[in-house]
Amino acid sequence: MLTAPRSRQKHRLVTVSVFAILVVAALLRLRGIAFGLPALYDPDEPIFLLTALKLLRNRTLNPGWFGHPGTTTIYALALIDLAVLGIGMVTGRFASVQDFGKAIYADPGVVILPGRWFIVVCGLATILLTFVLARRLFGARAGVLAAGLLTIDPIHIKYSQIIRTDMHETVFLLLCMLACVNIARRGRMADYAWAALWLGLACATKWPAVTVVVSIIGAAGYHMAHNREMRHLQLVRLILVGPLALAALVAASPFLVLDLHTVLVNLSGEARTHHPGATGQGFWWNAGWYVSHPLRDAVTALGVGLAAIGFAVGSRRAAVFAVTIASFAIISLIAVSAQALLWERWIVPLLPFVAIAMAVALDTAIRRFATPLGRMGSAVVLGAVVIPSLIAGEAASAERAHDTRAEASTWARAHIPPGSSVIVEQLAFDLLRTGWRFLYPVGDAGCVDVAASLRAKIPYSTIERWRAGRPVIDFGTIAPETFPTCRADYAIIVDYDRYLLEPQTYAAELRTYRRLIGQGAIVATFRAIQGKTGGPTVRIVRLNPRSSGWHVVDPVS
């Protein structure tokens, strides 16, 4: 008689807990979401901004860029931009489409902020899906623990606030993983079809999502091993996942086929072996870096240990976990470690599964040591993971809110005279109203006049042509013959120190910077302070625009 009321009470408690977790997650991710604006600090946010706007301006569905490929994210941003335009025109904020365009070029936050809200929603969706996945495999307590651990993950919070494809991709990966669990347990054609759909959408968002195929194969193999009489039928259904996923990919991103030349060009551009500050040093070194830096920073060293235990224990408790989640985690770590470059964001799709593994370890401990002392020990371990993560999250939030580039902009407004010409390497929209003449270095074109470029609304394709395959565009990468286009009174440089980390690889870029600095003197330097200020080292150089020579000196070591 008491079973039903207790069950309802437990269900109510779980529902309230998940709702509270999502509220806390939303607050953590919405706080400070306007960081940097109207300046744009992330190098990829402008790509998504310009590409989404191009769809509306040219009335086309061809993004013209497929580096991630990012199509689903770009389409979503285009719809958001269209909604912002519609609401703005109804409320009188924008008198016309042209007025909307002028507002964006004056302050990109008009569309960047709604785009970031969309990514926050994606982040919240990953937390909810993590709960559902963990509950389905290990019960409600494991689900709540996994969702809570992911909520306070500082890296998850960070990439829930930036317009990128990583969080959007993770949503589709989790949906695909849920379909894989259904394949393992039920093996219905509908389960295979859902897995194919989410696989196609995930790949249309970010290419590396194809690694989730290992989970689909593992789930099908598990079902076939436990249902031998249906083995041939399951094999046919598994084979059909390929064409169905391909159909979903093409339906979500048709210009992958219709504009294949651009796809190949973009993919070749993504296949770089070096990048300032992000060059790897071989498979084992890279794997160690991912575990000892971004993963440890996200969940602490204790959390990494718990996750390792959780993957092992979870695989014993539920074989479905082993053939889907654990196999995906292993293959994903191998895939990113095998790349030539290192990026913190590449572990974002792994974070929900690491949270589930940690939750499994804690849940198992609670189950096994169900004494007051044992539960207290489990609570202490949980606190030892949660408290450092919260502290790290607070520090990261403070760093995003107080950026070296913002400090440099404040100094520049106070000290650079009106009418000056200034070279800037970042998209410093926060400085546009100062009345200075801005020059922006863009590779083969040298330094271009920012105001003239904004008036002309130069498309990203032109910038890509000027970029000529360079991993970044900054003063160090301009063509030497274009030096005369860069004569200015001041320069605000943000990338110099990235090249200093690899002086042998980037000797030419360093020479270019030293020529620039040799024309004047560094008058202000802004460095990141851990837990207080984030961003790159920014140097402001007062130049002599009438200097006749580009003499080489080494004023900065």
N, C-alpha and C positions, 0 to 999 in steps of 0.2 A: 504493500500500500504506500510505503514511503519512497519507493524507487522513482516513480514518476515525478513527484514534487521536487525531489533532490536533483533529478535530471534537468528539470526545467530551471531550477535555481542555478545549477552549474552552467547551463547554456546561457542564462541571463548574465551571469558573472563574466563569462568569456566574451559575450557581445559587448558588455560595458567596457571591458579591458581593451578590446580591439579598438573600440570607438575612441577611448581615451588616448591610446597609442597614436592613432591617426591625427587626433587634435594636436597632440604634442609635436608630432612629426611635421604637421603643417606650420605650426608656430616657429619651429626651428628653421624651416626652409623659407618661410616668407620674411623672417627677420633679416633685414639688410639685403633684400633681394635686388634693390636698386643700386647696389654697389657700383661705383665708378661712373655711373651715368651723369651727364650725357656722353662722357668719354667711353670708349670701348677698349677694354684691356685684354679680353680673350681674342686671340688672332683669328679664330674660326667663326665667331659670332657675326662679323661683318659679311662673311661669305654667305651664310644662311640668310642674312637680312637682304643683301643685294639680289640673291638668286630668287627668293620668294617674291620680292617686289618686281623683278623682271617678268615673272609670270603674269602679273596683273598689268604691268605697263604694256607688254607686247601681246597680251591676250593669247597666251600660248600655254601648253602643258609641258613643253620641253624645258627642263631646268637648265640644260646646257652645261651642267657640271655633275659628275657622277663619282667624285673621289671616294665617297664613303660606301654606297652611292648617296645615301641621305634623302632619297626621293620622298619617302613617306613623311619625313620631318619637314622637308621643304614645302610639300603640299599642305601640311597642317598649318605651317606658318603663313602660307599664302591665304588660306581661309581666315586665319586670325587677322591678318592685315586687312582683308576685305571687310571683316566685321568691325574693325576699328574705324575704317573709312566710313562705313554705313552709319555707325553710331555717331561719329563726328559730324557727318553731314546733317543727320536728323537733329542733333543738339545744337547745330550752328557753329561748332568749333572749326569745321572746314567748309569753306564756301564752294569748293570744287575739288576735283581730283588733283588739279595742278597745285592747289593750296595745300592739299594733303602731302604731296611730294616735297614742297618747300619746307613744311613743318618737320618732315623726317630728316631732311638734310641739315636743318638747323638744330634738331635734337632727336637723335635716333631712338631715344628712350620711348618715343611715341609708340613704336612698334616692338622695340626690344623688350620692354617690361611685360607686355601681354604674352610675348613669346616665352619669356622666362616663367611666367605663371603656368603656361602649358607644360613646361618641363617639370615644374613642381608637381603638377597633377600626375605626370608620369612617375615621378618619384614616389608619390603616395600610393599609386597603383601597384608599384613593385612591392611595397611594404604589405599591402593587403594580400597580394598574390603569394607572397612568401609565407604569410600566416596560413592561407588556404592549403598550400603545398605541404608545409610542415605538419599541419593538423591531419591531413589526409594520410600521411605516412606514419606519423608517430603520436598523434593525439593532440588535444587542445592545448595542453600545457606547453608542449614543445612549440606549437604554433605561436602562442602568445610570446614565449621567450624569443623565438626567432624574429618576430616582428619588432619586438622591443629593442633587441640588439641592433637590428638594421636601422631603426629610427635614430639612434644616437651615433651611428657610424659617421665620423667627420668627413670621410671621402664621399660617402653617399650624399651627405648634406651638400657638400661643395658642388657636386655634379648634378644635383637637383636644382641648382640656381643658375646654370649656364646653358645657353642654347647650343646644344651639341646633340649628336645622335646616340650617345652612349646609354642614357637613361631610357630613351624611347626604344632602343633595341632590346634592352633588358626586359621591358614589358612583354614584348613578343616572345622572348626566350622563355620567360616564366609560363606564359600561356601554352607554349609548345611543350614545356616540361610537364604541365598538368595533363596534356593530351597523351604524353608518353606514359604516365602513370596509368591512365585509362587503357591504353593499348596493352600494357603488361597485365592488367587485371581482367579486362573484358575482351580486348581484341576485336572490337567491332569496326566495321568499315568507316563508320562515322568518326571514330577516334583517330584513325589513320588520316582521314580527310582534314580533320581539325589540325592535326600535327603538321600536315603539308601546308595548310593555309598559313599558320603562324610561322613556319619555317620560311615560306616565301616572303612574308611581310618583314620578318626579321632581317633577311638578306637584302631586301630592298631598302632597309634602313642602314645596315652596316654589314659589309661583306663577311667579316669573321664569324658572324652568326651561323654560318654553314657548319661549324663544328658541332652544333646540337644534333646533327645527323647521327652521331655516335649514340646518343640517347634513344633516338627512334629505333635504330638497329638493335640496341640492347634490350629495349622494351619488347620488341617483336620476338627476339630470341628467347627472352624469358617466357613469354606466353606460349611459344611453340614448344619449349621444353616441358611445360606443365600441361599442355593440351596437344598431345602428339597426334590425335585423330584429326586435328584441324591444321596440321603443319603446312600442307600445301596451300590451303586457302589463305593462311596468314602470310605465306611467302609471296603470293600474288598481290595481296594488299600492301605489303611492304614495298614491292617493286613499283606499285602505282603511286607511292609517295613522291618518287622522283618527278614524273611528269606533272603531277598535281601541284607540287611545290614550284616547279618551273612556270606553270601557268599562273600561279598566284604572284610570282615575282614579276612576270611580264605584265600582268593586269595592273599591279601596283606601280610599276615603273616601265611603261611601254617603250619609252625612248632609249632604254637599254638596248633594244633591238633596232629601233628606227634611227638612232643616232650613234651607231656602233663605233664610228671613228672617234667621236669625242670621248666615249667610254674608254677606249684603248689608250688615248692620249692621257686622260686623267689617271688611269691605273698606272701607267708608266711613271707619271709624276709622283704617285704615292709610294712607289717602290724605291725609296731612297736608302742609301747605305749610311749616310751621315746626316746629322742635324745638330745645330749648335745646342750644346747642353743636353742632348738626348741620344747620343751615340752609344750603342751597347758594346759589350766586350766578349761576346761568345755566349753560347747556350747556358752553360752552368753558372757563369757569372751573372747573366741576366736573370736566371731563375732565382738565384740567391738574392739578387737585388729586389725582385718583386716580393719575395717573402719577408725579407728583413727591413724593407723600407715602406712601401705603400700599405701592404697588408698589416705589418706590425704597427705602423702609424695609425691604421684604422681601428684595429681591435686589440692592440697591445701584444707583447710577447706571450703573455698568459693566454690571450685569446687565440693566438696562432696555435699554441699547444693544445688548447681545448678543441679547436677545429680539427686538428690532426687526429685527436682521440675520437672526436665525433664522427669523422668520416669512417674510421675503422669500426667503431661500435655500431654506427648506423647501418653499415653494410652487413653486419651480423644480425642486427635486429630486423632489418627489412631488406631482402635481396633486391627488391624493386629500386630502393635507394641506391644500391651499388651499381646497377646496370644503367641507371639514368643520371642521377645527380653526381655521384662520385666519379663516374666515367667522364662526364662532361667537364667537371672541375679539373681532372687530370689532363685531359686533352687540351683544354683552354690554356692551362698554365704552360704546357709544352709548346703550344702554338705561339703565345706571346713571347716566350723565352727564346724561341728560334728566330725571332725577327732581328733585323739589324739595329732597330731603334728601341728605345725604352720610353714608355709613357705611363705615368701614373693612372691615367684614365682608362687604360686598357684592362684594368682589373675590375672596373665597375660591374660588368655582367657577372663576375664571380662573387660579388659581395653578398647577394641574397643566399647563395648556396653555402658560403662560409658561415653566415649567420645561422642557417639551419643546422649545420654540423656542430657549431658551438652549443646551440639549443639542445641538440640530441645528447651531447656530453653532459650538460647540466641536468637535463631531464632524467637521464640514466642514473646519475649520482643521487638525485632526489628519490628515485624509485628504490635504488639499492640500499641507500642509507636512510631509511624512513624512520629514523629515531630523532628525537629533539636535537641531539648533538650532531647527528649526520645532516639534518636539514639546516642547522646553523652553519655547519661547514660549507654546505652548498651555497648558502646566502653570502658567506664571506667571499667565496670564489667569484660569485656573480658580481658582488660589489667591487672586487679587485679588477674586474673587467670593465664594469660600467663607469665607475668614477673616473679612471684615467681617460676613457673615451669622451666623457662629458667635458673634462678639462681640456682635452685636445680639441674638441669641437668648439668650445668657447674661444680658445686661442686662435683657431683658424677663422672663426667668424670675426674676431677683432682685427686680424690681419687683412681680411677682405674689406672691412669697413675703413681701414686706415692704410692706404696704399702709397708706396713711394712716388708713384706717378702723380697722385693727387697732391702730395706734399710739394713736388716739383712745380706743379701748375700754380699752387698758391704762392710759392716763392717767385715764380716768373711774373705773375701779375703784379707783384709788389715791386719788382726790381728792373724789369725790362721796359725801356722807354716806349711810349706810343710811336707808331710809325716804323718800328724796327722790323727787319726781316728775320724769320726764325725757321731753322730746320727742325722738324719734329719727326720722330720715328713711330710714335704711337698715334692712334686715331684720337687726337686731343680735341674732341668737339667742345669740351669745356673751356677752350681757349679761343674759340672762333670770334667771340664778341670783344676781343681786346683791341682790335684795330690793327694788329700786326699783319704783315705779309708772310704767309706760311709756305714753306717748301717741304715737299714730302719725297723721300728717295724711293724710286721704284725701278731699280735694275737698269735695263737698257735705255730707259728714257732719262736717266739721271734724276735730278730733283725737279719735280713739277710743281707749278703754282696750285695750291689747294683750292683757293677761291675760284679760280678759272675752271678747275676740274669739276668742282661741285656745280657750278653754273651750267657746265656742259653735260653734267650727269654721265660722266664717263662710265661705260659698262664694265663689269668685272672681267669680261672676256678680253678687253683691252689691257687691263692690269695684268692678266695672266700672260698676255703676249709680251709685255714689258718684263714680266718676272722671268720668262724664258727658263722655266724649270727650276729656278733657285728655291731652296727650301723655305727661305724667309726673304722678305724685302726690307732692307734697312740701309743705312749709309755704307756699311761695310761691303755690300754686294752691288753697288752701282758700277756701271761700266767706267773704266778709268778715263776714257775720252770725254765723259760727260761732266767731269769735275767743274768746269766753268759754270754749269747751270746751278751749282750749289753755293755760290757766294752769298753769304748772309752775315747778319750782325751777331746772331746767337745760334747755338745748336743745343737741342735737348735730346740726348742720346740714351737709349735704354738697353741696347743689345751688346755693347762693347764687352762687358764682363762675361757674357756667354761664350764669346770667342776665346777669351783668355783661358777658359777651362781646357781648350784643345788647341794650343798655339801652333802645333805642327800641322794639323789638318787645315787650319784656317789662317795660315800665315798671310795670304793675300788680303783677306778682310781686315786683319789687324793692321797691316800697313796702311790701308785706306783710312782707318780710324785715326791712326797716329799722324797721318798727314793733316787730317782735319783739326785734331787737337793742337798740332804744332803751329797752326795759324793763329792761335790765341792762348787763352788760359782758362782752366776749369775754375769757375767761380762758386759752384755749389754742388754738393754730392749728397744723395739721399739713399741710404741703405736700409734693407729690411731688418727688423728686430724681432726675433722669434717671440711669438705670443702677443706682439703689439702692432707691428707694421709688416705688411706683406709687399710683394712685388719685387721687380728687379732692381739692381743698383742703377740709379738715374744720375747722370752727370749733365750739368749745364755749362756750356763752354761759351765764353765771350770771344767772338772772332774779329778779325780785321778783314772786312770784305774787300779792301783795296790792296791786300797783299798780292804781290806779283808772283810769288813762288809757292809751291807746295813742298816746303822742305820737310824732311822726315826726321821726327824726333820720337822719343819714347817717354812721354811725361807721366805715364801711368803704368804701374807694374801690377 
